[in-house]
Amino acid sequence: MLPKINQTMYIQADTDAEPTTLRSRVADMDDQNIYIEIPLNEKTRRLYRAQQGEQFQLYFFTPDGVKHLFPSTVTGFRKDAVSLVAIRKPELEEITKDQRRSFLRVEANLEIAVKFGDKLRIVAVTEDVGGGGVSFQCDRKWPVEQNAVLSCWLLLTYRGGSIAHARFEGEVVRVLPVEPDKHLVMMRFQEIADSDQQKIIRYCFERQLDMRKD
């Protein structure tokens, strides 16, 4: 199975002698190449300048949450409304499935209420959500630390205007500075009811379909 146009792509690249995860999106493809938007370095939040001939390991998720991986090489660049990076289209036999359970993750700006301890609560905005966790930005003044467990309520908006709330306990797996006064907080679900997790998965599928239509 090949990735589709508008699908989010994740790229493993070696930068400064350490592995880095980049994120991009498929913009176009032809018989020889897949054209992706300039990748974003998820650690530094900066655009990544790819080099001709550079080798990548890429992966993407199908709507049912299955992770697919393949190797590729940067073959060139194309200037459209935005600059695109051309990578070699893989043969179908080069694409492998990761049999471990994975969840679709989509970019989304949703309201999330976060509780720190017994008294302090804040409202933040997510950067992405998925069946396995979420990430959100908040002011650095709030006491967010790696490995902390936070109580959260996520506001989900579906097609047709219906809304739902999902409650969960999330473990902070990483805290990254992204602006002079902001943190990006990455969390995985530690405790979540199956019904609430299914609400989030449903939202992700709808969001992915909407992104393909854009």
C-alpha positions in Angstrom: 0.0 0.0 0.0 1.4 3.4 -1.0 0.8 6.6 0.9 -2.0 8.9 -0.4 -2.0 12.6 -1.3 -2.5 14.8 1.9 -1.3 11.9 4.1 1.0 12.7 6.9 4.5 11.2 6.6 7.0 10.7 9.3 10.7 10.6 8.4 13.7 9.2 10.3 16.8 11.2 9.4 20.3 11.5 10.9 21.0 15.0 11.9 24.2 16.0 13.8 24.9 12.3 14.3 21.6 11.6 16.1 18.3 10.2 14.9 15.6 12.8 14.3 11.9 12.5 13.5 10.6 14.8 10.8 7.0 15.3 9.8 5.7 16.2 6.4 2.7 15.7 4.1 2.3 14.1 0.7 1.5 16.9 -1.9 1.7 15.0 -5.2 3.2 11.9 -6.9 3.9 10.5 -10.3 5.3 7.3 -11.7 8.8 7.8 -10.2 8.5 10.1 -7.3 6.5 11.1 -4.2 6.5 14.9 -3.6 6.3 15.9 0.0 6.2 19.3 1.7 9.4 20.5 3.4 9.8 18.4 6.5 9.5 19.8 10.0 11.9 18.8 12.7 9.6 17.8 15.6 12.3 18.4 18.2 13.5 21.9 17.2 10.2 22.9 15.4 12.2 24.1 12.4 12.0 23.2 8.8 14.5 20.6 7.7 16.7 21.3 4.6 17.0 18.0 2.8 19.9 17.2 0.5 19.9 15.6 -2.9 20.7 11.9 -2.5 19.9 11.9 1.2 18.5 8.6 2.4 15.4 8.4 4.6 13.4 5.8 6.4 9.7 6.9 6.2 6.5 5.7 7.7 2.8 6.5 7.6 -0.4 5.2 9.2 -3.4 3.7 7.4 -6.9 4.7 8.7 -7.1 1.5 10.8 -4.0 2.5 12.6 -1.5 0.2 10.9 2.1 1.6 10.6 3.8 1.1 7.2 7.5 1.7 6.6 9.8 2.0 3.6 13.2 3.4 2.7 13.7 6.1 0.1 16.1 8.7 -1.3 15.8 12.4 -2.1 15.8 12.7 -5.9 15.3 16.4 -6.3 13.1 19.4 -5.6 10.1 21.1 -7.2 8.8 24.6 -6.9 5.0 24.9 -6.9 2.9 27.2 -4.7 5.2 25.8 -2.0 8.6 24.1 -2.3 8.4 20.3 -2.5 11.0 17.6 -1.9 10.9 14.7 -4.3 11.6 11.2 -2.9 11.8 8.0 -4.9 8.5 6.1 -5.0 9.1 2.7 -3.4 8.2 -0.6 -4.9 5.3 -2.3 -3.1 7.5 -5.0 -1.9 9.7 -2.4 -0.1 6.8 -1.3 2.1 6.6 -3.3 5.3 3.9 -3.4 8.1 4.7 -2.9 11.7 2.7 -5.6 13.4 2.7 -3.8 16.8 -0.5 -1.9 17.6 -0.3 1.7 16.5 -2.8 4.5 16.3 -3.5 7.2 13.8 -2.3 10.6 14.9 -3.5 13.8 13.3 -2.8 17.5 13.6 -5.7 19.2 15.4 -6.3 22.3 17.5 -8.7 21.2 20.2 -9.4 22.6 23.6 -8.0 20.5 26.4 -8.4 21.1 30.2 -5.4 20.0 32.2 -5.4 19.5 36.0 -2.2 19.8 38.0 -2.5 18.4 41.5 -5.7 19.3 43.5 -6.3 22.9 42.6 -4.6 24.2 39.5 -6.4 23.8 36.2 -5.6 25.4 32.8 -7.1 25.3 29.4 -4.7 24.7 26.5 -4.9 23.9 22.8 -3.7 20.6 21.3 -1.2 20.3 18.5 -2.0 16.7 17.6 -4.2 13.9 18.9 -4.3 10.2 18.5 -5.7 7.0 19.9 -2.5 6.6 22.0 -1.9 10.2 23.3 -2.0 13.9 22.6 0.4 16.9 22.6 -0.4 20.5 23.5 1.2 23.8 24.1 1.1 25.8 27.3 2.9 28.6 29.1 6.3 27.7 30.6 5.1 29.0 34.0 2.9 26.0 34.5 4.6 23.1 36.4 4.9 20.4 33.7 7.6 17.8 34.1 8.5 14.6 32.3 6.9 11.5 33.8 4.2 13.5 35.5 0.6 12.2 35.3 -2.0 14.8 34.5 -5.8 14.6 34.5 -7.3 15.9 31.3 -10.6 16.5 29.5 -10.5 16.8 25.7 -13.2 18.6 23.8 -13.9 16.8 20.4 -15.9 18.4 17.6 -17.3 16.1 14.9 -18.8 16.6 11.5 -22.3 18.0 11.6 -21.5 20.0 14.7 -21.8 17.4 17.4 -19.4 17.5 20.3 -18.0 15.0 22.9 -15.7 15.0 25.8 -13.0 12.4 26.5 -11.5 12.1 30.0 -8.1 10.5 30.6 -5.0 10.3 32.8 -1.9 11.1 30.7 1.8 10.5 31.4 4.1 13.3 30.1 6.8 11.7 28.0 8.5 14.8 26.8 8.5 18.6 27.4 10.1 20.8 24.6 10.5 24.6 24.5 8.9 25.8 21.3 8.6 29.5 21.8 10.2 32.0 24.3 7.4 31.4 26.7 5.8 28.2 25.5 6.3 24.4 26.1 5.1 21.6 23.8 3.9 18.8 26.1 3.7 15.3 24.7 1.6 12.8 26.6 0.6 9.2 26.2 -2.6 7.8 27.7 -2.0 6.0 31.0 -5.7 5.5 32.0 -8.6 6.0 29.6 -12.0 4.3 29.3 -12.5 2.3 26.0 -15.5 4.5 25.2 -13.4 7.7 25.5 -10.6 6.3 23.5 -13.1 5.3 20.8 -14.4 8.9 20.7 -10.8 10.1 20.0 -10.2 7.5 17.3 -13.5 8.4 15.6 -12.4 12.1 15.6 -9.0 11.1 14.1 -10.6 9.2 11.3 -12.9 12.0 10.4 -10.1 14.5 10.6 -7.9 12.4 8.3 -10.8 12.2 5.7 -11.3 16.0 5.9 -7.5 16.5 5.3 -7.6 14.3 2.2 -10.4 16.5 0.7 -8.5 19.8 1.3 
